[in-house]
Amino acid sequence: MYGVIDVGSNTIRLCIYDVSNGEIYPMLNNKTTAGLAGYVKKGKMTKKGIQKACDVLNKYKDMMQHFPLEQLFVFATASLRNISNTDEALQTITADTGLSIDVLTGYQEATFDFIGAARSMHLNKGVLLDIGGGSTEILVYERGEIQNAVSLPFGSLSMFSNHVSSLFPNKKEKKEIEEEVKTELKKVKFLNKKTFDTVIGIGGSIRAAKNMNNDMFEMPRENNRIFADNVSKLLKEFQGNENEVLRKVLKVSPDRVHTLIPGMIVMDTVCKYVKCKDILMSPYGVREGYLYQKLFSKQYQTMDLKKENN
């Protein structure tokens, strides 16, 4: 039995897995909405934000005493990667919790997304999209192998913090988010004039969008496919009276009430940029890929996990 803690920009997750015959089986998934990206001021994480991370991690340490873990792995993504005081934050967290944290590069994060997704679904040719709280990873694969990957400096929570003045974005703010996404996408050379029929979606933002899609269009709860046109239709449903919008969001995704719509705007803009027809949600992602790499690294030793491609 192994534990993985994912210190993200919006949420911190503790996952516990059983491992048997080279496969991993999820046993527990516990999420805390810490909103660490909201504690970043002038590029630095505040002491209050660092303490928030420590409090959640210590809570998880207490929980794990009830599980016979062989090993615990802790990693961070944009939450600690995209700040100027990463070393200070890591030193404080380790001193307070006793936990050592791997800070993943953007390329590593995208690679682990791919490794996780590849263990749960057939990936031949296409593009993978992971919208996090503070970064967005896009990876292109062909014949089951990574061709290019990039980590873009925005996510659902950072878009909310940087552009939204109320609870939900107005038309002007929605346009600002779209334009920022387009500006960053134009810098990604390997996406230039490329189209993909299907986008493989990973992460909480796309999972929340899938749940909203299934509710609004009366699809089965287990449905993991979103027609790309439906994302635009959903965003139109979120215009108008704020109380009505709030009611709709709280019904399906209360823990992402402020980040759901910014995340969906990012998703809609990326999907339009690559002209995809649908989004297929992967049940596995960065946490599972990270654990596979840690436990079965010989399978992935040919991957240059420090390489940055854009």
N, C-alpha and C positions, 0 to 999 in steps of 0.2 A: 504494500500500500504506500502510495506516494502523494505528497501534497505540493501544490503549486499556488503561490500567491502572485497575482498580477496587479501591480500598482499603476493604475491608469490615471489619466487626467480627470476623468469624471467619476469612475467607480474603482474600488479596490475589491478584488475577488479572491476568495479562497476556494480552490477546487481540490477534491481528493479523488484519487483514481486507484482502482485495482489493476494490477498488471499481470497478464498471464499469456504465455505462448507468443510473446512479441506483440501483443495487442493491449491497449489500455481501455478501461471501462469506467466511465464516470460514476462516482458514488455520491458525491456531495458538491453542491455549487452554492456558495453563500456570497452575497453581494452587499457592499456598503457604498452608498453614494457619498463620496468624500468631497468631490468637486475641487480637487487640488489645483486645477488650472485657474480657479477663481481667486487663489491666494498668491498669484504671481503679480508683482508690482515692479515695473520698469525692468522686466526681464529676470528678476530674482524671486524665488519663493520666500515668502515671509516666514518668520519664526512661528507664527500661528499655523501656517500651512504645514510646515515641517512637523509641528506637534500633532496636528490632525492626523498625518500619516502614521506617526508613532502610536497614537491612541488606537487606531484601527488595527495596526499590526499586532499590538500587544493583546487586543481583544481576540484576534485570531490565534495567537499563541496559546491563550487560555483554552480556547475551543479544541485545539489540536492535542491537548493532553488526554483527551478521551479517545484518541485514535492511535493504534499501534503503527505509526509511520516508520518506514525504513529510511526515508529521507524527505526533507522539505527543500523546495527550490523557490526563490523569490526573485522576480524580475520587475523592472520598471520600463515604461515606454516613454512617450513624449512628456509625461508628468515630470520626470527628472532629467530627461535628455535635453529638453528645449529650454532650460533655465541656465543662467550664468553662474549660479552658485551650486552646481551639482555636487562637487566634492564636499562642500560644507554640509549640505543636506544629508548626503550619505553617511558622513562621519557622525552627525548628530543622531540619525536614525539607528545606526549600528550600536552606538553607545547606549541608547535608550532601550532598544529592543533585543540586542544581541544577534540580530539577523543581518546577514550579508546579502546585498542586492546587486544583481546583474542589471546594468543599464544597457538596453538593446539599442543598437543603431537602427536607423530607419530601414536599412536594407535587411538587417537581421529580422526585424519585426515582419516585414513582408515575406521573407523566406520561411519563417516559422508559420505564418498564415498558410502558405502554400503547402508545407509539409503536413500540417494538420488537416487541411481540406482534402489533400490527396489520399489520406488514409480513410476518408469517409465517403468519397465519391470519385467517379472516373473523370480525370482531367486530361483532355487531349490537346485542345487548342482554344485559347480564349484569354480573358482578362479577369483578374481578381481584384476586388475592391473592399477595403477595410476602413470604415469611417469611425475613428475613435473620438475621444473628447478633445484631444489637442493636436492630432495629426491624422492624415489620411494616406493610406498605403495603396499603391496601384502596381500590380504585377502582371506582366504578360508572359504566357507560357505556350509552348508548342511541342507536340509529341510528348507531352507529360514532363517537359523540362523547362526550367526558368530561362527566359530570354532576356528580360529587363525588368527592373523594379525601381520604384522611387517612393520616397516619403515626402508628402507635401505638408507645409507648416500651418495647417488649419484642421479643425475638427468641429464637432457639433457644439461643444461647450465653448471653445475659443471664439467661434462665430457668434454665439449668443453674447458672450462677454464684450466682444469688440464692436458689434453692430446693433444689438437690440436694446432699445431704451425702455421698453415695457416688458410684459411677460412674453408676448409673441411679436414677431417682426411685422411691421407694416409694409406697404408696397415698396416704399423707398428703401427700407432696410433689406427687404427680400432681394431687391435689385442689386444692392451693394454686395450681398453675399454671393449672388450669382456672378457678378463681375470679378470678384476676388478669385473665385474658383476658376473662371475662364482664363484669367491672367496667369495663374500658376500652371494650368493645363497646357497653355501655349508654350511654356518653357520646356515641356517634356517632349523631347524630340522623337522618342520611340512611339508616341501616340499620334504624331502628325499625320493627318489624312488616313488614319486607320479606323476600321469599323469592326465591331464584334457583335454577333447576334445575341450572345448570352454573357452577362456579367455574373461571376460568382461572388456573392455577398458574404461578408464576415463581420462579426462584431455586433455590439448592442444597439447601435443606431439603426442598422439595417434590420436587425431582428425586431425592433420596436415598429419599424415601418411595415414589416411583414405582418405583424399582429394587427396593426391598424388596417392594412389592406384586407386581411381576412374578415375583420369585423365589418368594415364598411361595405364590402362587396359580397358578404354572406358566404364566404368560403369556409371549408372545414378548418378547424384549428391547426391540424397537422400539415396543411398546405404550405409548401416552402417556396413557391414560385410567385413572383409579382410581375405582371405585365408592365413594361416600362411606361406605357401611356397612363396606367393607373396612378403612377406617382404624381403626375401633373394634375390628375383629377382629384386626388386626395388633397393636394396643396390648395386647390380652389375651394375645397370644403372648409378649409381653415381660414377663409377670409370673412370679414364682417364682424359681427358682434363677439366681443372677447369672451363674454360669459358662456356663450354657446360653444365657442371653440374650446374653452376650458373644460366644459362638460364632456365633449367628445374625447379630449386627450386623457382626462382623468379616468374615463371608463376603461380605457385599454392600456395606457402606459403612464400611471401616476408618478412613477419614479423618474420619468424623463419629461416632465411637463414643460420644462423650459428649453430642453435640448432637442426634442423630437422634430420640431418643424425646421430649425436650422440644419439638422442632420439630413432631413428629407430634401431640403433645397440643394445641399451639396450632392446628394445622391441623384437627384433629378438632373442637375447640371452636368455631372460626369456622364450619366447615361445618354443624354442628348449629344454630348460631345463625341462619344464613340458610336452613336447611332444604334444602340442595342435595342433588342426587342423585348427581352425579359431579364429579370434578376432571379437567380437561383440561390437560395440561402444555404450555406454550408453549416452542418451541425458542429463541425470542429473548426478550430482556428489557431490563433497564436499560442494559447496555453497548451493545447494538445501537441502542436508542432514543437514547441520548446521542450516539452517532456520527452517526446520521441527522440529528439536530438540528444538530450542529456543521457537517456538510457540506451539508445541504440545508435550512437554517433558514427560508427563505422559505415552505416548505410548512407550517411550524408557527408562524409569527409571530403568528397569531391566538390562540395559547394563552398565557394569563397564567401563566407558570411560577413567579411569585413568590407567587401567591395561595395562601392556606391555607384549606381548607374542612374543616369537621367537623360 
